Amino acid sequence: MSQLVLHSASHQLQLLRSGELSIPELAEAYITQIERLNPILNAITDFDPDQVRAQARTLAAQKSPKGTLHGLPVTIKSSISTAGYRCEIGSTLNRGSIPTEDAPVVARLRAAGALILGTTNCPEFLMAYETANLLHGATHNPWDLTRSPGGSSGGESAAIAAGLSAGGLGSDSGGSVRLPAHFTGICSLKPTPGRVPGRGHLPPCIGPFSTLGAIGPMARTIADVTLLYDAISGPDSQDHSGYPIPLHHPTPTELRQQTIGYFEDDDLVPVTPETRKAVRDAADCLRALGFRVEPFRPKALEPLRKLWWTFFVQCGAMFYQPTIQGRESELSPIFAEFLHIARDSGPLTADSLLTAWAQLDLVRSQMLAEMEQYPILLCPVASLPAFRPGERTWAIEGRSVAYLDAVRHTQWFNTLAAPAAVVPVGRSPEGLPIGVQVAARPFMDEYALGIVGWLDQAFGYQPPPMAL
């Protein structure tokens, strides 16, 4: 049973449907893994085994399955409203906050029959690429406990990678489901905003964050990510950004009709040799499978990154100001660091914000024009694999690379409001996972999933030794 929790969610569901495994047995296997490893990883912050067992008994007693996820144990990032569970966004300012209603995505998971194991750790107010806070402490990477699982969905990624959860939900306004997947060797998708309801996220996906942000599925395989995506996608009647686009999983022929452009870096910030190799290996794999894969680097990448900085860093700090006013002494060092970075960027005036707003439309149009010939892009997730908490500069290819520059690769697609999926492909010399990113034009989420699914079959998840 200890190996069962490391199998794919799809395989676990198959065992449940065939009767070879009961829902209480599967739930108990996850409880055992959580009790064994969560004290070491600190990934799940709200977990009650008796509550899990009660859910399992209720689901097992039903005469027919509720939906496609019936009996599957999942976790939820603690920034997504989950009724009855602490959703504190990693902040002492929200200590003990327990929503009374589910976010639409959580309600859809429950409607599909998922079993909620608990909520997972994140950095305070989600504004960091590592996961630590004053409320619950730091989450550790199951591949190397001295390294971070990334952020801000680091608790979610660590739990899934180590078999504490079959899959779950994170959120992403600057790489927050993709970087943790890359750091811990799992898969994830940042959807096109509006394909998955963002309502119920804390803080709300409003203003610029309705463009930058999305709730996204995370799991050990792309097939499992797709399973979760199918369960939670679709318009929300109360979400103005929702789009009534039906699911369409393209055939292999349809996928091969899309030309893929790949690049190893943005010509501004270097990446490790192993990262370059992972991108090349992925490109070679797809080419061998009959895809058209050509070298191509968009010219709009840096303008997209600069706009991301304006909206995420500068606007983000402004959004939080009313919440933290007069309580600065209660903030975690990581969030204080974010505020310092924002202050160093200078004040955001009405004129500069209006200019950035107009530039956003122009630069997105420029990028979309470039992607007419290359609707699919293959590139790194970050310049390097999982770093140690507190590390902020690295020597890569003889150059010094700073913190937010090293993770710029995900930010482009937040500004573009485009879907992007991550799958593990390579390894660093220390044995750390290295993922690659497959992005697509907005609303082509299923194409990104379909293409990265081929890479998952060729490379894909391997369990960290501590999880075995």
C-alpha positions in Angstrom: 0.0 0.0 0.0 3.0 2.4 0.6 3.7 2.3 -3.2 0.0 2.8 -4.1 0.1 6.5 -3.2 2.9 7.1 -5.7 0.9 5.7 -8.6 -1.0 8.0 -11.0 -4.4 9.2 -9.9 -5.8 7.6 -13.1 -4.5 4.2 -12.0 -5.9 4.7 -8.5 -9.3 5.5 -9.9 -9.1 2.4 -12.1 -8.5 0.3 -9.0 -11.5 1.9 -7.2 -13.8 1.4 -10.2 -12.8 -2.3 -10.6 -13.4 -3.0 -6.9 -9.7 -4.1 -6.4 -9.4 -1.2 -3.9 -11.9 0.5 -1.6 -12.2 4.2 -1.0 -11.4 3.8 2.8 -8.4 1.7 1.9 -7.0 4.3 -0.5 -7.7 7.1 2.1 -5.9 5.1 4.8 -2.9 4.7 2.5 -2.7 8.5 2.1 -3.2 9.0 5.8 -0.3 6.7 6.5 1.9 8.6 4.0 1.0 12.0 5.4 1.6 10.9 9.0 5.0 9.5 8.0 6.3 12.3 5.8 4.4 15.5 6.5 6.2 16.1 9.8 9.4 16.2 7.7 8.1 18.1 4.7 5.6 20.5 6.3 3.5 20.5 3.1 -0.1 20.1 4.5 -1.1 22.6 7.1 -4.6 21.5 7.9 -5.2 17.8 8.1 -7.6 15.8 10.2 -7.4 12.0 9.6 -10.8 11.4 11.2 -12.3 13.9 8.9 -10.7 12.1 5.9 -12.0 8.7 7.1 -15.5 10.1 7.5 -15.4 11.5 3.9 -14.2 8.1 2.7 -17.0 6.2 4.4 -19.6 8.6 3.0 -18.2 8.3 -0.5 -18.0 4.5 -0.2 -21.6 4.2 0.9 -22.9 5.8 -2.2 -24.5 3.3 -4.6 -23.1 5.0 -7.7 -20.1 7.2 -8.3 -20.6 10.9 -8.0 -18.3 11.7 -10.9 -15.0 11.1 -12.6 -13.0 11.6 -9.4 -15.1 9.5 -7.1 -12.9 8.6 -4.0 -9.7 10.3 -5.2 -7.8 12.0 -2.3 -6.7 15.5 -3.2 -5.3 18.6 -1.5 -6.0 22.3 -2.0 -3.6 25.3 -1.7 -4.6 27.3 1.3 -5.3 30.4 -0.8 -8.4 28.7 -2.4 -11.6 28.8 -0.3 -12.3 25.3 1.0 -15.2 25.1 3.4 -14.2 23.7 6.8 -10.5 24.0 6.3 -8.0 26.7 7.3 -7.3 29.0 4.3 -5.0 31.5 5.9 -2.8 32.5 2.8 0.2 31.8 5.0 -0.3 35.0 7.1 -0.6 35.5 10.8 -3.0 38.3 9.9 -5.4 35.5 8.7 -4.7 33.1 11.5 -7.6 30.6 12.0 -9.5 31.8 8.9 -11.9 29.0 7.9 -14.3 29.7 4.9 -17.9 28.6 5.1 -18.2 28.2 1.3 -16.2 26.4 -1.3 -14.6 28.2 -4.2 -16.3 27.0 -7.5 -13.3 24.9 -8.3 -13.4 23.1 -5.0 -17.2 22.6 -5.3 -16.6 21.1 -8.7 -14.0 18.7 -7.3 -16.4 17.6 -4.6 -19.2 17.2 -7.2 -16.9 14.9 -9.1 -16.4 12.8 -6.0 -13.0 14.0 -4.8 -12.0 13.4 -1.2 -10.4 16.5 0.4 -7.3 15.6 2.4 -6.5 19.1 3.6 -5.0 22.5 2.6 -1.4 23.1 1.8 1.3 25.6 2.8 2.2 28.8 0.8 4.3 31.9 1.4 2.6 34.8 3.0 0.1 36.4 0.6 1.6 34.3 -2.2 4.3 36.8 -3.1 7.4 34.6 -3.2 9.1 31.8 -5.2 9.7 29.8 -2.0 7.3 28.5 0.6 7.7 29.8 4.2 5.8 31.9 6.6 5.6 32.8 10.3 2.3 30.9 10.7 3.4 27.4 9.6 7.1 27.6 8.9 8.9 26.4 5.8 8.0 23.6 3.4 10.9 21.4 2.3 11.6 19.8 -1.1 11.2 16.0 -1.0 14.2 15.7 -3.4 16.5 17.5 -1.0 15.2 18.8 2.3 17.7 21.7 2.3 16.0 23.1 -0.8 12.7 24.8 -1.5 9.8 23.2 -3.3 9.2 26.6 -4.9 6.3 29.0 -4.5 3.8 30.0 -4.1 2.1 26.5 -4.5 5.1 24.9 -2.8 3.1 23.0 -0.2 0.9 21.5 -3.0 3.8 20.4 -5.1 5.8 18.9 -2.3 2.7 16.9 -1.1 2.0 15.6 -4.6 5.6 14.7 -5.4 6.0 12.7 -2.1 2.7 10.9 -2.4 0.8 12.8 0.3 -1.9 13.6 -2.3 -3.0 12.2 -5.6 -3.2 15.7 -7.1 -4.7 19.1 -6.3 -5.1 22.8 -7.0 -2.6 25.6 -6.9 -2.8 29.1 -8.3 -0.4 31.1 -10.6 0.1 34.8 -11.2 3.8 34.6 -11.9 4.7 30.9 -12.2 3.2 29.6 -8.9 2.0 26.2 -10.1 4.8 25.9 -12.8 7.9 26.7 -10.8 7.0 24.3 -7.9 6.2 21.6 -10.4 9.6 22.1 -12.0 11.3 22.1 -8.5 9.7 18.9 -7.3 9.4 16.9 -10.5 5.6 16.9 -11.1 3.2 18.3 -13.7 1.0 21.3 -13.7 -1.1 23.7 -15.9 -1.6 27.4 -15.6 -4.9 27.7 -17.6 -6.0 30.6 -19.7 -7.8 33.0 -17.2 -11.5 32.3 -17.5 -11.2 28.7 -18.6 -11.2 27.8 -14.9 -13.2 29.9 -12.4 -11.0 32.2 -10.3 -13.7 33.2 -7.9 -13.0 32.1 -4.3 -9.3 32.7 -4.6 -7.7 34.7 -1.8 -6.8 37.4 -2.6 -9.4 37.8 -5.3 -8.3 37.5 -9.0 -9.4 41.0 -9.8 -7.9 44.0 -11.5 -4.6 43.1 -13.2 -4.7 39.7 -11.5 -7.7 38.7 -13.5 -5.3 38.7 -16.5 -2.2 37.4 -14.7 -3.7 34.9 -12.4 -5.4 31.5 -12.7 -6.2 28.5 -10.5 -4.5 25.5 -12.0 -4.3 21.7 -11.5 -1.2 19.9 -10.3 -0.5 16.1 -10.3 2.2 13.5 -11.0 1.2 13.0 -14.6 -0.2 15.1 -17.4 -3.1 12.6 -17.8 -4.0 13.4 -14.2 -3.6 17.1 -14.7 -6.0 16.8 -17.6 -8.4 14.8 -15.5 -8.5 17.5 -12.9 -8.7 20.3 -15.5 -11.7 18.6 -17.1 -13.5 18.5 -13.7 -12.9 22.1 -12.8 -13.1 24.0 -16.1 -16.0 25.8 -17.6 -17.6 29.2 -17.1 -18.8 30.5 -13.8 -22.0 32.6 -14.0 -20.6 35.1 -11.5 -17.2 35.4 -13.1 -17.0 38.2 -15.6 -13.9 36.8 -17.2 -15.4 33.3 -17.8 -15.6 32.1 -21.3 -18.2 29.5 -22.5 -15.7 27.5 -24.5 -16.4 23.7 -24.5 -13.7 21.2 -23.8 -11.9 19.9 -26.9 -9.1 17.4 -26.5 -7.4 17.5 -30.0 -6.5 14.3 -31.8 -2.8 13.5 -32.5 -3.3 14.7 -36.0 -4.7 18.0 -34.8 -1.7 18.4 -32.4 0.8 17.7 -35.1 -0.7 20.5 -37.2 0.7 23.0 -34.7 4.2 24.2 -35.4 6.3 24.3 -32.2 8.9 27.0 -31.6 11.5 26.3 -29.0 14.2 28.4 -27.3 16.7 27.7 -24.6 16.9 31.2 -23.1 15.7 34.7 -23.8 19.1 36.0 -24.8 19.2 38.1 -21.7 19.5 35.7 -18.7 21.5 32.4 -19.0 20.3 29.0 -17.9 22.2 25.9 -16.6 23.6 23.5 -19.2 21.2 20.8 -17.9 18.3 23.1 -18.5 19.4 23.7 -22.0 19.7 19.9 -22.5 16.2 19.3 -21.1 14.7 21.8 -23.7 16.7 20.2 -26.5 15.8 16.7 -25.4 12.1 17.7 -25.3 12.4 19.3 -28.8 14.1 16.2 -30.2 11.5 13.9 -28.7 8.6 15.8 -30.2 10.4 16.0 -33.5 10.9 12.2 -33.5 7.2 11.8 -32.8 6.3 13.7 -36.0 5.9 17.3 -34.7 7.2 20.3 -36.5 9.7 21.8 -34.0 11.8 24.8 -35.0 14.1 27.2 -33.2 12.2 30.4 -32.5 12.5 33.1 -29.8 9.7 35.7 -29.6 10.8 39.3 -29.5 8.0 40.4 -27.1 9.3 38.4 -24.1 11.1 41.2 -22.4 8.3 43.7 -22.8 5.9 41.1 -21.4 8.2 40.6 -18.4 8.5 44.4 -17.7 4.7 44.7 -17.7 4.4 41.7 -15.4 6.7 43.5 -13.0 4.4 46.6 -13.1 1.2 44.7 -12.5 2.4 41.9 -10.2 5.1 43.6 -8.1 4.0 47.3 -8.0 0.3 46.8 -8.2 0.4 43.8 -6.0 2.1 45.8 -3.2 -0.5 48.6 -3.6 -3.4 46.0 -3.3 -2.0 44.7 0.0 -1.4 48.1 1.5 -4.8 48.5 3.2 -4.5 45.0 4.6 -1.1 45.4 6.2 -1.4 49.1 7.2 -0.2 49.4 10.8 0.6 45.6 11.1 4.0 45.6 9.3 5.7 44.1 12.4 3.6 41.0 12.0 4.7 40.2 8.4 7.0 37.4 7.5 10.6 38.2 6.2 9.7 36.8 2.7 6.7 39.2 2.4 8.7 42.1 3.8 11.3 41.3 1.1 8.6 41.5 -1.6 7.5 44.9 -0.3 11.1 46.1 -0.3 11.5 45.0 -3.9 8.3 46.9 -4.8 9.4 50.0 -3.0 12.8 49.9 -4.9 10.8 49.9 -8.1 9.5 53.4 -7.4 6.0 54.8 -7.0 3.3 53.8 -9.5 1.6 56.9 -10.6 -1.8 57.2 -12.3 -0.1 58.1 -15.5 2.4 55.2 -15.4 -0.4 52.8 -14.6 -2.5 54.1 -17.5 0.5 53.8 -19.9 1.2 50.3 -18.7 -2.5 49.3 -19.2 -2.4 50.6 -22.8 1.0 48.9 -23.4 -0.4 45.6 -22.2 -2.9 45.5 -25.1 -0.2 46.4 -27.6 2.5 44.0 -26.3 0.0 41.1 -26.1 -1.0 41.8 -29.7 2.6 41.8 -30.7 3.2 38.4 -29.0 0.0 36.9 -30.5 1.2 38.0 -34.0 4.5 36.3 -33.4 2.6 33.1 -32.3 0.5 32.9 -35.4 3.3 30.9 -37.0 4.3 29.2 -33.8 1.1 28.7 -31.7 3.0 26.4 -29.3 6.2 27.4 -27.5 8.7 25.1 -25.7 11.1 26.7 -23.3 12.6 26.5 -19.8 10.6 26.9 -16.6 13.5 28.7 -14.8 17.2 29.2 -15.2 18.1 26.6 -12.6 16.6 23.8 -10.5 15.4 24.0 -6.9 17.4 26.5 -4.9 18.0 26.7 -1.2 15.7 29.0 0.9 17.1 32.5 1.1 19.4 32.1 -2.0 19.0 35.2 -4.2 21.9 35.1 -6.7 23.6 32.3 -8.6 26.5 31.9 -11.0 25.3 30.5 -14.3 27.5 30.2 -17.4 29.9 32.7 -15.8 27.4 35.3 -15.0 25.6 36.4 -11.9 21.8 35.8 -12.1 19.5 37.4 -9.6 16.4 36.0 -7.9 13.5 37.3 -10.0 15.6 37.1 -13.2 16.1 33.4 -12.7 12.4 32.7 -12.7 11.3 35.2 -15.5 10.4 32.3 -17.9 7.0 31.8 -16.4 6.1 35.4 -16.1 5.8 36.0 -19.8 2.7 33.8 -20.1 1.0 35.3 -17.1 1.1 38.7 -18.9 0.0 37.1 -22.1 -2.9 35.4 -20.3 -1.9 32.2 -22.1 -2.0 28.6 -20.9 1.3 26.9 -20.0 2.0 23.4 -18.8 5.1 21.9 -17.1 6.5 18.3 -17.2 9.7 16.9 -15.7 12.3 16.0 -18.4 15.8 16.2 -17.0 18.0 16.1 -13.9 20.7 18.4 -12.5 24.1 17.0 -11.4 22.7 16.9 -7.9 19.8 14.7 -9.1 17.2 17.5 -8.8 14.3 17.5 -11.3 14.3 19.8 -14.3 11.0 20.5 -16.1 10.2 22.1 -19.4 7.3 24.4 -20.2 4.9 24.2 -23.1 2.8 27.3 -23.7 0.1 28.0 -26.2 -1.9 30.8 -27.5 -4.8 31.8 -25.2 -7.7 29.3 -25.1 -5.5 26.5 -26.5 -5.2 24.9 -23.1 -6.0 21.4 -24.4 -3.3 21.8 -27.1 -0.7 22.6 -24.5 -1.8 19.6 -22.4 -2.0 17.3 -25.4 1.6 18.1 -26.6 3.2 18.0 -23.2 1.4 14.7 -22.6 3.7 13.1 -25.2 6.7 14.4 -23.3 5.2 13.0 -20.1 5.1 9.6 -21.7 8.8 9.8 -22.8 10.2 11.4 -19.6 7.8 12.1 -16.7 7.5 11.7 -12.9 9.9 9.7 -10.8 9.3 9.4 -7.1 11.8 11.1 -4.8 13.6 8.4 -2.8 12.3 9.6 0.6 8.7 8.9 -0.6 9.3 5.2 -1.3 
